[in-house]
Protein backbone atom coordinates (compact mmCIF):
# COMPACT_ATOMS: atom_id res chain seq x y z
CA UNK A 1 0.00 0.00 0.00
CA UNK A 2 1.27 3.44 -0.91
CA UNK A 3 0.48 6.44 1.24
CA UNK A 4 0.38 9.84 -0.42
CA UNK A 5 0.58 13.22 1.25
CA UNK A 6 0.13 16.55 -0.49
CA UNK A 7 1.64 19.82 0.64
CA UNK A 8 2.19 23.32 -0.67
CA UNK A 9 -1.34 24.63 -0.90
CA UNK A 10 -2.28 28.07 0.29
CA UNK A 11 -3.64 31.48 -0.60
CA UNK A 12 -2.30 33.35 -3.59
CA UNK A 13 -3.41 36.31 -5.67
CA UNK A 14 -4.48 35.82 -9.25
CA UNK A 15 -1.41 35.72 -11.46
CA UNK A 16 0.71 34.25 -8.70
CA UNK A 17 2.35 30.85 -8.35
CA UNK A 18 2.29 27.86 -6.03
CA UNK A 19 4.17 24.59 -6.01
CA UNK A 20 2.40 21.49 -4.75
CA UNK A 21 4.24 18.36 -3.71
CA UNK A 22 3.03 14.79 -3.38
CA UNK A 23 5.21 12.60 -1.20
CA UNK A 24 4.84 8.84 -1.31
CA UNK A 25 5.63 6.49 1.55
CA UNK A 26 5.06 2.88 2.41
CA UNK A 27 5.43 0.32 -0.31
CA UNK A 28 6.53 2.80 -2.94
CA UNK A 29 7.32 1.62 -6.38
CA UNK A 30 9.21 3.60 -9.03
CA UNK A 31 7.03 2.33 -11.83
CA UNK A 32 3.88 4.17 -10.97
CA UNK A 33 1.80 6.69 -12.78
CA UNK A 34 0.90 9.73 -10.69
CA UNK A 35 -1.73 12.34 -11.33
CA UNK A 36 -3.13 15.51 -9.84
CA UNK A 37 -6.86 16.07 -9.67
CA UNK A 38 -8.80 18.96 -8.21
CA UNK A 39 -12.25 19.43 -6.80
CA UNK A 40 -14.01 22.74 -6.41
CA UNK A 41 -17.09 23.11 -4.20
CA UNK A 42 -20.12 21.57 -5.82
CA UNK A 43 -18.13 20.11 -8.70
CA UNK A 44 -16.78 16.70 -9.55
CA UNK A 45 -13.15 15.82 -9.10
CA UNK A 46 -11.38 16.78 -12.30
CA UNK A 47 -8.12 15.77 -13.92
CA UNK A 48 -5.30 18.31 -13.88
CA UNK A 49 -2.08 16.58 -14.90
CA UNK A 50 -0.37 13.19 -14.93
CA UNK A 51 3.06 11.70 -15.33
CA UNK A 52 3.24 8.09 -16.42
CA UNK A 53 5.76 5.50 -15.40
CA UNK A 54 7.36 6.02 -18.81
CA UNK A 55 7.82 9.73 -18.23
CA UNK A 56 5.03 10.89 -20.51
CA UNK A 57 3.04 13.84 -19.17
CA UNK A 58 -0.51 14.92 -19.83
CA UNK A 59 -2.38 18.09 -18.93
CA UNK A 60 -5.93 19.26 -18.88
CA UNK A 61 -6.51 21.90 -21.54
CA UNK A 62 -7.40 24.44 -18.87
CA UNK A 63 -3.92 24.30 -17.29
CA UNK A 64 -1.72 23.59 -20.30
CA UNK A 65 1.07 26.13 -20.54
CA UNK A 66 0.61 27.26 -16.93
CA UNK A 67 1.13 24.09 -14.87
CA UNK A 68 4.08 21.70 -14.95
CA UNK A 69 4.17 18.24 -13.42
CA UNK A 70 7.51 16.68 -12.54
CA UNK A 71 8.78 13.73 -10.55
CA UNK A 72 11.84 13.00 -8.45
CA UNK A 73 12.04 9.26 -8.17
CA UNK A 74 14.92 9.40 -5.70
CA UNK A 75 12.65 11.27 -3.28
CA UNK A 76 9.38 9.51 -4.21
CA UNK A 77 7.94 12.94 -4.89
CA UNK A 78 5.81 14.37 -7.66
CA UNK A 79 5.41 18.13 -7.88
CA UNK A 80 2.95 20.42 -9.60
CA UNK A 81 4.25 23.88 -10.39
CA UNK A 82 1.32 26.21 -10.93
CA UNK A 83 1.95 29.59 -12.54
CA UNK A 84 -0.37 32.40 -13.55
CA UNK A 85 -3.07 31.10 -11.24
CA UNK A 86 -6.64 32.11 -11.92
CA UNK A 87 -9.67 32.23 -9.61
CA UNK A 88 -11.09 29.22 -11.45
CA UNK A 89 -8.06 27.19 -10.32
CA UNK A 90 -9.25 27.42 -6.73
CA UNK A 91 -9.98 23.92 -5.44
CA UNK A 92 -8.75 21.13 -3.23
CA UNK A 93 -5.92 19.41 -5.07
CA UNK A 94 -5.38 15.67 -4.72
CA UNK A 95 -2.56 13.48 -5.89
CA UNK A 96 -3.25 9.91 -6.92
CA UNK A 97 -1.11 6.97 -7.93
CA UNK A 98 -1.40 3.62 -9.60
CA UNK A 99 1.22 0.96 -10.28
CA UNK A 100 1.65 0.63 -14.00
CA UNK A 101 1.26 2.75 -17.06
CA UNK A 102 -1.66 4.75 -18.32
CA UNK A 103 -2.56 6.22 -21.64
CA UNK A 104 -3.73 9.66 -22.51
CA UNK A 105 -7.33 8.65 -21.92
CA UNK A 106 -6.95 6.39 -18.89
CA UNK A 107 -4.59 8.79 -17.14
CA UNK A 108 -7.44 11.28 -17.03
CA UNK A 109 -9.89 8.84 -15.44
CA UNK A 110 -9.98 9.07 -11.66
CA UNK A 111 -11.31 5.50 -11.48
CA UNK A 112 -7.90 4.21 -12.55
CA UNK A 113 -6.13 5.32 -9.41
CA UNK A 114 -5.97 3.13 -6.33
CA UNK A 115 -4.13 5.43 -3.93
CA UNK A 116 -5.13 8.97 -3.01
CA UNK A 117 -3.87 11.69 -0.73
CA UNK A 118 -6.06 13.76 1.58
CA UNK A 119 -5.81 16.88 -0.54
CA UNK A 120 -4.46 20.39 -0.13
CA UNK A 121 -6.45 23.59 -0.51
CA UNK A 122 -5.50 26.14 -3.14
CA UNK A 123 -7.23 29.51 -2.84
CA UNK A 124 -6.83 32.17 -5.52
CA UNK A 125 -8.02 35.68 -4.79
CA UNK A 126 -9.03 37.97 -7.62
Helices and strands as residue ranges (DSSP letters): E 2-7, E 10-13, E 18-26, E 32-39, E 46-51, E 57-59, E 67-72, G 73-75, E 77-82, G 87-89, E 91-99, G 106-108, G 110-112, E 115-116, E 120-125
